[in-house]
Amino acid sequence: MVQASSSEWIEMSHVWGANWCINGGPLKGPFSVKITTLSTAKTLSARDVIPGNWSPKATYTSRLNFHY
């Protein structure tokens, strides 16, 4: 994940299912998310998919789909 005010990607930890978390903060949106498969290293980036007024435990939707 990357914050709008930064070019540095932050690694997220898998919690369970489709839930991921970041240990750290404070975090300021909007956020972009980059997903990479372990098996093929295929990457998909969703730019500014989480808005500036985000809230913890909320769900956000992107129009991008990831198929591997």
Beta strands, then each sheet from edge to edge (+ up, - down):
strand 1: 2-3
strand 2: 13-16
strand 3: 19-21
strand 4: 31-36
strand 5: 43-50
sheet 1: 1+ 4- 5+
sheet 2: 2+ 3-
end
